[in-house]
Amino acid sequence: MERRNRFVHYKWKPEARFNSDTVPERELIELEGVEDILLFLEEVENDHVWCGRKEELLTAFRELSSEDKKTAGEKGVREILYRELTA
């Protein structure tokens, strides 16, 4: 029974590195590299999602009338954009 009570009533003790006094300093250190990570992710998105044509694709999509978008559906919009951009 004693063994069970030690397990059930265990009190978690936070590590010293998670002391509330050091949290802001630690967060600043971790945030220093975020801008580089964001730039890298934007490059990956541009290369692999948009194939370097983000503005061109978004402009063509915006130029479609809302009626065209409704009647074509998702697959149809992709086909329309493909035709527009490969013409």
N, CA, C and O of each residue as an XYZ file, in Angstrom:
348
protein
N       0.817     -1.196      0.000
C       0.000      0.000      0.000
C       0.867      1.269      0.000
O       0.536      2.251     -0.665
N       1.955      1.240      0.735
C       2.867      2.387      0.797
C       3.440      2.704     -0.592
O       3.555      3.868     -0.977
N       3.792      1.658     -1.326
C       4.334      1.856     -2.673
C       3.292      2.522     -3.573
O       3.626      3.430     -4.335
N       2.064      2.091     -3.495
C       0.979      2.685     -4.269
C       0.809      4.152     -3.919
O       0.676      4.984     -4.816
N       0.812      4.483     -2.651
C       0.621      5.870     -2.214
C       1.745      6.778     -2.703
O       1.509      7.931     -3.065
N       2.970      6.251     -2.711
C       4.076      7.061     -3.223
C       3.868      7.378     -4.701
O       4.193      8.475     -5.154
N       3.335      6.435     -5.441
C       3.090      6.650     -6.863
C       1.900      7.589     -7.084
O       2.005      8.543     -7.855
N       0.795      7.334     -6.431
C      -0.435      8.095     -6.638
C      -0.303      9.533     -6.150
O      -0.864     10.448     -6.754
N       0.422      9.736     -5.077
C       0.529     11.067     -4.478
C       1.853     11.744     -4.800
O       2.312     12.621     -4.068
N       2.461     11.325     -5.911
C       3.740     11.904     -6.329
C       3.568     13.392     -6.609
O       2.610     13.799     -7.267
N       4.489     14.194     -6.114
C       4.476     15.646     -6.350
C       5.589     15.971     -7.338
O       6.765     15.737     -7.058
N       5.216     16.508     -8.489
C       6.199     16.879     -9.493
C       6.944     18.116     -9.037
O       6.332     19.099     -8.618
N       8.265     18.069     -9.118
C       9.098     19.212     -8.742
C       9.721     19.762    -10.015
O      10.458     19.046    -10.693
N       9.444     21.020    -10.358
C       9.994     21.591    -11.598
C      11.516     21.669    -11.536
O      12.109     21.857    -10.473
N      12.114     21.523    -12.684
C      13.566     21.628    -12.759
C      13.976     23.076    -12.581
O      13.189     23.988    -12.835
N      15.182     23.283    -12.152
C      15.683     24.644    -11.913
C      15.703     25.468    -13.200
O      15.516     26.684    -13.151
N      15.928     24.829    -14.351
C      16.001     25.597    -15.599
C      14.652     26.179    -16.008
O      14.596     27.052    -16.875
N      13.572     25.715    -15.403
C      12.256     26.259    -15.701
C      11.807     27.263    -14.645
O      10.621     27.570    -14.526
N      12.738     27.750    -13.907
C      12.452     28.760    -12.903
C      11.861     29.985    -13.597
O      12.333     30.381    -14.663
N      10.839     30.581    -13.005
C      10.156     31.711    -13.638
C      11.079     32.895    -13.865
O      10.800     33.734    -14.721
N      12.175     32.984    -13.115
C      13.105     34.100    -13.298
C      13.893     33.977    -14.598
O      14.313     34.988    -15.160
N      14.100     32.751    -15.084
C      14.914     32.560    -16.280
C      14.088     32.403    -17.553
O      14.657     32.364    -18.644
N      12.788     32.314    -17.446
C      11.951     32.080    -18.626
C      12.088     33.187    -19.671
O      12.330     32.865    -20.834
N      11.950     34.460    -19.334
C      12.074     35.482    -20.386
C      13.431     35.442    -21.085
O      13.501     35.620    -22.301
N      14.497     35.213    -20.342
C      15.827     35.144    -20.940
C      15.914     33.952    -21.896
O      16.452     34.076    -22.996
N      15.389     32.808    -21.481
C      15.413     31.611    -22.320
C      14.576     31.825    -23.581
O      14.984     31.412    -24.667
N      13.413     32.465    -23.451
C      12.562     32.710    -24.612
C      13.257     33.620    -25.614
O      13.152     33.401    -26.821
N      13.961     34.633    -25.136
C      14.688     35.520    -26.042
C      15.754     34.763    -26.823
O      15.932     34.987    -28.020
N      16.447     33.880    -26.154
C      17.483     33.084    -26.817
C      16.847     32.204    -27.892
O      17.384     32.095    -28.994
N      15.719     31.579    -27.587
C      15.050     30.694    -28.544
C      14.460     31.463    -29.717
O      14.386     30.937    -30.827
N      14.043     32.692    -29.485
C      13.415     33.480    -30.542
C      14.415     34.117    -31.500
O      14.026     34.604    -32.562
N      15.699     34.119    -31.141
C      16.697     34.760    -31.992
C      16.739     34.166    -33.399
O      16.989     34.889    -34.364
N      16.498     32.869    -33.529
C      16.589     32.229    -34.832
C      15.286     32.150    -35.594
O      15.261     31.579    -36.685
N      14.204     32.695    -35.074
C      12.892     32.546    -35.705
C      12.829     33.240    -37.067
O      12.237     32.698    -38.000
N      13.420     34.412    -37.197
C      13.349     35.133    -38.471
C      13.994     34.319    -39.595
O      13.459     34.253    -40.701
N      15.138     33.703    -39.312
C      15.794     32.869    -40.321
C      14.927     31.672    -40.700
O      14.855     31.298    -41.870
N      14.277     31.078    -39.717
C      13.406     29.931    -39.974
C      12.231     30.351    -40.856
O      11.872     29.637    -41.792
N      11.634     31.503    -40.562
C      10.505     31.992    -41.371
C      10.926     32.261    -42.806
O      10.199     31.916    -43.738
N      12.085     32.872    -42.996
C      12.571     33.128    -44.354
C      12.781     31.813    -45.111
O      12.437     31.706    -46.288
N      13.343     30.822    -44.432
C      13.549     29.517    -45.053
C      12.219     28.889    -45.452
O      12.085     28.363    -46.558
N      11.221     28.942    -44.542
C       9.919     28.343    -44.839
C       9.220     29.068    -45.987
O       8.542     28.434    -46.795
N       9.376     30.378    -46.065
C       8.791     31.123    -47.186
C       9.441     30.710    -48.508
O       8.759     30.599    -49.527
N      10.751     30.484    -48.493
C      11.438     30.021    -49.702
C      10.933     28.637    -50.123
O      10.694     28.389    -51.305
N      10.775     27.748    -49.152
C      10.276     26.402    -49.446
C       8.873     26.485    -50.031
O       8.568     25.816    -51.018
N       8.008     27.318    -49.415
C       6.645     27.486    -49.921
C       6.669     28.016    -51.352
O       5.956     27.506    -52.216
N       7.477     29.023    -51.599
C       7.533     29.613    -52.933
C       8.027     28.603    -53.971
O       7.487     28.523    -55.075
N       9.045     27.842    -53.614
C       9.618     26.883    -54.567
C       8.737     25.664    -54.798
O       8.583     25.216    -55.934
N       8.155     25.120    -53.724
C       7.481     23.831    -53.844
C       5.958     23.918    -53.913
O       5.315     23.020    -54.457
N       5.379     24.972    -53.375
C       3.918     25.112    -53.424
C       3.524     25.965    -54.619
O       2.633     25.606    -55.389
N       4.191     27.085    -54.762
C       3.814     28.031    -55.825
C       4.693     27.909    -57.070
O       4.383     28.513    -58.097
N       5.766     27.154    -57.001
C       6.712     26.994    -58.123
C       7.200     28.335    -58.644
O       7.394     28.508    -59.847
N       7.400     29.287    -57.735
C       7.908     30.600    -58.109
C       6.889     31.495    -58.790
O       7.261     32.539    -59.326
N       5.607     31.118    -58.787
C       4.592     31.880    -59.519
C       3.455     32.354    -58.608
O       2.320     32.489    -59.064
N       3.740     32.605    -57.339
C       2.694     32.941    -56.376
C       1.857     34.134    -56.823
O       0.633     34.037    -56.902
N       2.499     35.242    -57.109
C       1.747     36.452    -57.481
C       0.953     36.252    -58.757
O      -0.187     36.704    -58.862
N       1.547     35.580    -59.723
C       0.866     35.318    -60.993
C      -0.384     34.461    -60.780
O      -1.446     34.748    -61.333
N      -0.244     33.404    -59.970
C      -1.383     32.523    -59.707
C      -2.476     33.230    -58.911
O      -3.661     33.095    -59.218
N      -2.076     33.980    -57.892
C      -3.079     34.683    -57.090
C      -3.799     35.762    -57.899
O      -5.004     35.960    -57.738
N      -3.074     36.448    -58.755
C      -3.703     37.467    -59.609
C      -4.713     36.817    -60.549
O      -5.822     37.325    -60.713
N      -4.339     35.694    -61.169
C      -5.257     35.003    -62.075
C      -6.486     34.517    -61.313
O      -7.600     34.586    -61.834
N      -6.301     34.030    -60.094
C      -7.431     33.567    -59.287
C      -8.354     34.726    -58.931
O      -9.576     34.585    -58.994
N      -7.789     35.858    -58.559
C      -8.607     37.025    -58.193
C      -9.394     37.558    -59.380
O     -10.479     38.117    -59.216
N      -8.841     37.383    -60.577
C      -9.511     37.894    -61.768
C     -10.697     37.034    -62.190
O     -11.548     37.492    -62.954
N     -10.765     35.807    -61.710
C     -11.934     34.977    -62.014
C     -13.151     35.586    -61.322
O     -13.063     36.035    -60.179
N     -14.263     35.597    -62.007
C     -15.469     36.124    -61.371
C     -15.936     35.153    -60.296
O     -15.649     33.958    -60.366
N     -16.649     35.660    -59.310
C     -17.147     34.793    -58.242
C     -18.121     33.762    -58.805
O     -18.228     32.656    -58.275
N     -18.830     34.116    -59.876
C     -19.758     33.165    -60.500
C     -18.982     32.006    -61.118
O     -19.382     30.848    -60.992
N     -17.860     32.320    -61.791
C     -17.014     31.264    -62.358
C     -16.515     30.324    -61.268
O     -16.496     29.106    -61.447
N     -16.112     30.896    -60.144
C     -15.594     30.089    -59.037
C     -16.678     29.172    -58.473
O     -16.414     28.012    -58.157
N     -17.900     29.699    -58.350
C     -18.995     28.899    -57.798
C     -19.366     27.751    -58.721
O     -19.525     26.615    -58.274
N     -19.506     28.047    -60.013
C     -19.958     27.019    -60.945
C     -18.872     25.998    -61.271
O     -19.169     24.833    -61.537
N     -17.619     26.433    -61.250
C     -16.532     25.526    -61.627
C     -16.172     24.565    -60.510
O     -15.755     23.439    -60.783
N     -16.320     24.974    -59.278
C     -15.877     24.123    -58.165
C     -14.372     24.146    -58.059
O     -13.694     24.782    -58.865
N     -13.849     23.455    -57.067
C     -12.404     23.505    -56.820
C     -11.599     22.950    -57.991
O     -10.614     23.556    -58.411
N     -12.018     21.800    -58.518
C     -11.282     21.182    -59.625
C     -11.358     22.069    -60.871
O     -10.372     22.239    -61.588
N     -12.530     22.621    -61.110
C     -12.704     23.490    -62.268
C     -11.869     24.754    -62.195
O     -11.324     25.202    -63.203
N     -11.766     25.330    -61.006
C     -10.947     26.537    -60.837
C      -9.494     26.219    -61.145
O      -8.808     27.005    -61.798
N      -9.021     25.060    -60.675
C      -7.641     24.670    -60.990
C      -7.450     24.542    -62.496
O      -6.432     24.974    -63.037
N      -8.436     23.943    -63.175
C      -8.327     23.778    -64.631
C      -8.337     25.125    -65.342
O      -7.573     25.342    -66.282
N      -9.207     26.030    -64.891
C      -9.265     27.367    -65.497
C      -7.940     28.090    -65.312
O      -7.412     28.671    -66.260
N      -7.402     28.058    -64.105
C      -6.118     28.719    -63.846
C      -5.015     28.092    -64.693
O      -4.162     28.799    -65.230
N      -5.033     26.785    -64.811
C      -4.007     26.120    -65.619
C      -4.083     26.571    -67.067
O      -3.060     26.864    -67.686
N      -5.294     26.629    -67.608
C      -5.464     27.081    -69.003
C      -5.004     28.522    -69.160
O      -4.323     28.856    -70.129
N      -5.377     29.382    -68.203
C      -5.008     30.807    -68.281
C      -3.490     30.980    -68.269
O      -2.941     31.794    -69.011
N      -2.827     30.208    -67.425
C      -1.394     30.405    -67.225
C      -0.539     29.703    -68.258
O       0.633     30.039    -68.426
N      -1.108     28.732    -68.953
C      -0.321     28.019    -69.963
C      -0.646     28.502    -71.373
O      -0.042     28.039    -72.340
N      -1.584     29.418    -71.496
C      -1.966     29.925    -72.825
C      -0.907     30.855    -73.382
O      -1.061     31.374    -74.488
